[in-house]
């Protein structure tokens, strides 16, 4: 995972109240999947 992905994932995980979604040993692909999933979850929550 790149430094930018790590920063983004940590931020999104905190925003979504799911700190367990962040792990320092993720591949770039897994980090991107988690980022996309968290962004979708946050967008869904914001739509209410």
N, C-alpha and C positions, 0 to 999 in steps of 0.2 A: 504494500500500500504506500502511496506517495504521501509526503508530508501534507500536501493540500487536502488529500482525501481524509487523512487522519484528523485534521482540524475540522473539516466539514462534518465528518461522521460523529465526532465527539460533540459538536455543537447541536446537531440534529437529535442525537440520542438524549441529550439533556433536555432539549425543547419538548421532546415527545415523552419525557419521563420514563425513558427506557435505557438507563446507563449500561445495562448488560449487553446492548447491541454493539458497544465499542470494545474492541480487543486490539491490542497492538501488533498481533501476529497475523493479521489478515492479508490475503493476496489482494492485488488491485481489483480483480474481478469480483471477489466476495465483498470488498469494501463498497464497490460501485453498486452492487445489488442491494446492500443494506442501506446505502444512501438513498437510492431510488424508492425503496420500500418505506423508509421513514418520511421522505418528502411526500409520498402519496398519503400516508397516514395523517400527517400534519395538515395537508390540504383538505382531507376529508373532515377532520375535526374543526377546521376553520370554516367549513361550509355550513355549520349548524348555527 
